[in-house]
């Protein structure tokens, strides 16, 4: 079975990962999926605080191969999605580095 969710493979993967990430963010921050837009700011719009940031980091790690994202330097959902996608492909020569937590 083949699923095409974008114009190329990377866009398809990003769109599919975005669906999973939205569910993770909604659960961690206790918000509706409809509230999570590309431009939604994690702190100001989605009300992320220190406690929910830890929950979000843990759920991201559980869902996406143990990756750790530095949420302090990730202001929006779009930035979070980009960092999650890039971290999954960090070993590829064409993927730029992103600001991951150590």
HELIX and SHEET records of a PDB file:
HELIX    1   1 UNK A    9  UNK A   29  1                                  21    
HELIX    2   2 UNK A   33  UNK A   35  5                                   3    
HELIX    3   3 UNK A   50  UNK A   63  1                                  14    
HELIX    4   4 UNK A   71  UNK A   73  5                                   3    
HELIX    5   5 UNK A   77  UNK A   88  1                                  12    
END                                                                             
